[in-house]
Each structure stands twice: as structure tokens, then as C-alpha cells.
Amino acid sequence: MKTKILKMGHRGAMAYVAENTLESIKKALSYHVDGVEVDVHVCASGELVVFHDFTLDRITNGTGEISKYTLSELKKLRVKHEFEIPTLNEVLDLLDAKYIINIELKGKNTALKTCETIHYYIKEKGWSYSQFLVSSFQHHELEAVFACDKKIPLGVLTKASVAEAIEFAETIKASAIHPNVALLTSENVKTAQKKGYKVNTWTVNDSETIERVKAYGVDAIISDYPDRL
């Protein structure tokens, strides 16, 4: 019997509330998602902050590279004039070990801090390895997580080639590949799954495409509109 397709909110529920904010994640949870996908960077004071871009300019009242700011400086800024930039810890505390989290390693040197955070939440806060999924386009960051802890589930992001993603996934014993929806065919989904990989696709927003990828039998759908899943 086919297991259910997981519903994942992309950066929370970014179609409705500013991306990667606690409020956006709360909105996604209100749509009964299985989990959320967020992006992380290391800021100047060493904490992991949840933010997509390398620079602050697109969605905040700050400017320049996020990695050059301390956490206290970032907390003074506002996303879309009203929301705070959260830390990964704040997001995990909100999810409270009841959901899956897909942490995308976006910034440089995010792997080891992410491993430390995962270890802390497993040891101290009742989370399990199966609730975490660490993904990245940056192969060296995924390799660093793999070197740190072989038990952390890894996902290889790609917008270029499913076959190439699988090839790299084999080297780090990844549990999933994360192809852009434009790359998917019924055949390559089956091929990846036969090799033992889950196929978690992004960013799937319109109902026609959602139905198509469901028909392919993907394992998870990541969407800006989690209510449509």
C-alpha cells in the first residue's frame, strides 16, 4: 500500500505570511501540514537564523549580508515591516517535536551548527532523527553533516538533474532527493524510489501540478500554499 504523501509548507506558508517567520510557520501548521521547510544561515554572533536570502535587502528594512550581522542586530530588523527574523531554536521550540522539519543549509558553514542543534533537540527536547531532514544544494555542507553524524537524514537538492542528484546522494547515503518540480517525470520518480530514495519535490503551487506529482507517487510535496495539498 502506498504511504501517504507528506504535506510540507515552504518557508512556512509563504503565499500567505512573510516567509521563514514564526507567524508563517504557525499559518502552515493551521493547515495540518506534516512539516515545514526552512532555510538557515549562521549570523555574525554564531547563531543559526532562519532566512532565505544571503542579503537582507529583498524582504527586510536592513541591507547587506545577513552573515555580517549579530543576532541582536538582526532582531531589531523587520521582515515585511512587521515580523522578526527567528532563530532555528525558536522554530524548533514552536514545532515542539510534533512535526517534521526540513532544514535547508543555505549559508556557509551551517552544517556543524545544525548538527549540534539537532543533537541537542534529540537529547533534551524529545525529538527523533526521523523528524529532521537536512537538505542543501551545497554538496560540501551535506558532506560535513554526513561526516558529523551518519544518522541525520539528508536530502540532495537539485534544479539540474535527478540522475546527478542520485549519483551524489549515493556518496553520502542520503535518504531523499529534492528535485525542482520541473525536473520530474513518472519514470525518474520511480527510478529514484527503486534505488531507495524518497522524492520530495518543490515548489508545487497550482492544483494541476499538485495532482500531477501526486500521480507520480512522490513522497512529499513542498508548497507555498500548504492548504492546497
C-alpha positions as CSV (number, residue, x, y, z in Angstrom):
1,M,0.0,0.0,0.0
2,K,1.3,3.4,-0.9
3,T,2.2,5.5,2.1
4,K,0.7,9.0,2.2
5,I,2.3,11.9,0.5
6,L,3.7,14.3,3.1
7,K,2.4,17.9,3.1
8,M,5.2,20.4,3.7
9,G,4.9,24.1,4.0
10,H,7.6,26.0,2.0
11,R,9.3,28.5,4.3
12,G,6.1,28.2,6.4
13,A,3.1,29.2,4.4
14,M,4.8,31.9,2.4
15,A,2.0,32.6,0.0
16,Y,0.0,33.9,3.0
17,V,2.5,35.3,5.5
18,A,6.1,36.6,5.2
19,E,8.4,33.6,4.5
20,N,10.5,31.9,7.2
21,T,8.8,33.8,10.1
22,L,7.3,32.1,13.1
23,E,3.9,33.6,12.0
24,S,4.3,32.0,8.6
25,I,5.1,28.6,10.2
26,K,2.1,28.9,12.5
27,K,-0.1,29.6,9.4
28,A,1.3,26.4,7.8
29,L,0.5,24.4,10.9
30,S,-3.1,25.7,10.9
31,Y,-3.4,23.8,7.5
32,H,-2.5,20.5,9.1
33,V,0.9,20.1,7.4
34,D,3.2,17.2,8.2
35,G,6.1,19.6,8.4
36,V,7.8,22.7,7.2
37,E,10.8,23.6,5.2
38,V,13.1,26.5,6.3
39,D,16.4,27.9,5.4
40,V,19.3,28.7,7.7
41,H,22.4,31.0,7.8
42,V,24.9,31.5,10.6
43,C,24.9,35.1,11.7
44,A,27.9,37.1,13.0
45,S,27.4,36.1,16.6
46,G,27.2,32.4,15.7
47,E,23.5,31.5,16.0
48,L,21.6,29.8,13.2
49,V,18.9,32.2,11.9
50,V,16.0,31.2,9.7
51,F,16.2,33.3,6.5
52,H,16.3,32.5,2.8
53,D,18.5,35.2,1.1
54,F,22.1,35.8,1.6
55,T,21.3,39.6,1.8
56,L,18.6,41.4,3.9
57,D,17.5,43.8,1.2
58,R,14.6,42.0,-0.5
59,I,12.3,41.4,2.5
60,T,13.6,43.4,5.4
61,N,14.4,47.1,6.3
62,G,18.1,46.1,6.6
63,T,20.7,46.0,3.9
64,G,23.8,43.9,3.2
65,E,24.8,40.3,4.0
66,I,22.9,38.5,6.8
67,S,26.1,36.8,8.0
68,K,27.7,40.2,8.9
69,Y,25.0,41.0,11.5
70,T,24.8,39.7,15.1
71,L,21.6,38.2,16.3
72,S,20.8,41.2,18.4
73,E,21.2,43.4,15.3
74,L,19.0,41.1,13.3
75,K,16.3,41.1,15.9
76,K,15.9,44.8,15.5
77,L,15.1,44.5,11.8
78,R,11.7,43.7,10.5
79,V,10.6,41.3,7.7
80,K,7.9,43.0,5.6
81,H,7.7,45.8,8.2
82,E,6.3,43.6,11.0
83,F,7.9,40.2,11.6
84,E,11.1,39.2,13.4
85,I,13.8,37.0,11.9
86,P,13.7,33.9,14.0
87,T,16.5,31.6,15.1
88,L,16.3,27.9,14.3
89,N,15.9,27.2,18.0
90,E,12.7,29.4,18.1
91,V,11.3,27.5,15.1
92,L,12.1,24.1,16.7
93,D,10.5,25.2,20.0
94,L,7.4,26.3,18.1
95,L,7.1,22.9,16.3
96,D,7.6,21.2,19.7
97,A,8.6,17.8,18.3
98,K,5.2,17.3,16.7
99,Y,6.2,17.9,13.1
100,I,8.9,17.2,10.6
101,I,11.4,19.9,9.8
102,N,13.3,20.2,6.6
103,I,16.3,22.4,7.3
104,E,17.9,23.7,4.1
105,L,21.6,24.7,4.7
106,K,21.6,27.9,2.7
107,G,24.6,29.9,4.1
108,K,28.2,28.9,4.5
109,N,29.4,26.7,7.4
110,T,25.9,25.9,8.5
111,A,26.4,22.1,8.7
112,L,28.1,21.7,12.1
113,K,25.9,24.2,13.9
114,T,22.9,22.4,12.5
115,C,24.2,19.0,13.7
116,E,24.8,20.4,17.2
117,T,21.3,21.8,17.3
118,I,19.8,18.5,16.1
119,H,21.7,16.6,18.8
120,Y,20.5,19.0,21.5
121,Y,16.8,18.7,20.4
122,I,17.0,14.9,20.2
123,K,18.8,14.6,23.6
124,E,17.0,17.3,25.6
125,K,13.7,18.0,23.8
126,G,12.2,14.7,22.8
127,W,12.8,14.9,19.1
128,S,13.8,11.9,17.0
129,Y,16.2,11.7,14.0
130,S,13.2,10.8,11.7
131,Q,11.7,14.3,12.3
132,F,14.7,16.0,10.8
133,L,15.7,16.3,7.2
134,V,18.7,18.3,6.2
135,S,18.9,19.4,2.6
136,S,21.2,21.6,0.5
137,F,22.4,22.5,-3.0
138,Q,25.8,22.8,-1.4
139,H,27.4,19.3,-1.5
140,H,30.2,20.2,0.9
141,E,27.7,21.2,3.6
142,L,25.9,17.9,3.2
143,E,29.2,16.0,3.3
144,A,30.0,17.9,6.6
145,V,26.7,16.7,8.1
146,F,27.4,13.2,6.9
147,A,30.9,13.3,8.5
148,C,29.4,14.6,11.8
149,D,26.5,12.1,12.2
150,K,25.6,9.4,9.7
151,K,22.1,9.1,11.4
152,I,20.9,12.6,10.3
153,P,18.6,12.1,7.2
154,L,19.9,14.1,4.2
155,G,18.2,15.4,1.1
156,V,20.0,16.4,-2.1
157,L,18.5,19.5,-3.7
158,T,18.6,19.9,-7.4
159,K,17.2,22.0,-10.2
160,A,19.5,20.5,-12.8
161,S,19.3,16.7,-12.9
162,V,17.6,13.9,-10.9
163,A,20.3,11.4,-12.1
164,E,23.1,13.6,-10.9
165,A,21.4,14.2,-7.6
166,I,21.1,10.4,-7.2
167,E,24.8,10.0,-8.1
168,F,25.8,12.4,-5.3
169,A,23.2,11.0,-2.9
170,E,24.9,7.6,-3.0
171,T,28.2,9.1,-1.7
172,I,26.6,10.5,1.5
173,K,23.9,7.8,1.9
174,A,21.2,10.4,1.6
175,S,17.6,9.4,2.4
176,A,16.0,11.7,-0.2
177,I,16.4,13.7,-3.3
178,H,14.7,17.1,-3.6
179,P,14.2,17.9,-7.3
180,N,12.6,21.0,-8.6
181,V,9.1,20.1,-9.8
182,A,10.1,21.0,-13.4
183,L,12.5,18.0,-13.5
184,L,10.0,15.4,-12.5
185,T,8.7,12.6,-14.7
186,S,6.8,9.5,-13.6
187,E,9.9,7.5,-14.7
188,N,12.6,9.4,-12.8
189,V,10.4,9.4,-9.6
190,K,10.1,5.6,-9.9
191,T,13.9,5.2,-10.6
192,A,14.9,7.2,-7.6
193,Q,12.4,5.3,-5.3
194,K,13.6,1.9,-6.6
195,K,17.1,3.0,-5.6
196,G,15.8,3.6,-2.1
197,Y,15.4,7.4,-2.1
198,K,12.4,9.4,-1.1
199,V,11.4,12.1,-3.7
200,N,10.4,15.3,-2.1
201,T,9.6,18.0,-4.7
202,W,9.3,21.8,-4.6
203,T,7.8,24.3,-5.1
204,V,4.4,22.9,-6.2
205,N,1.7,25.6,-6.0
206,D,-1.1,25.2,-8.6
207,S,-3.7,22.4,-8.3
208,E,-3.0,20.9,-11.7
209,T,0.7,20.4,-10.9
210,I,-0.1,19.2,-7.4
211,E,-2.4,16.5,-8.9
212,R,0.3,15.5,-11.5
213,V,3.1,15.0,-8.9
214,K,0.7,13.1,-6.7
215,A,0.0,10.8,-9.7
216,Y,3.8,10.3,-10.0
217,G,3.7,9.0,-6.4
218,V,6.2,11.4,-4.9
219,D,6.9,11.1,-1.1
220,A,6.5,14.8,-0.2
221,I,5.2,18.0,-1.7
222,I,6.7,21.3,-0.6
223,S,4.3,24.2,-1.3
224,D,3.9,27.9,-0.7
225,Y,0.1,27.1,-0.4
226,P,0.1,24.2,2.0
227,D,-3.7,24.4,2.2
228,R,-3.9,23.2,-1.4
229,L,-2.2,19.9,-0.6
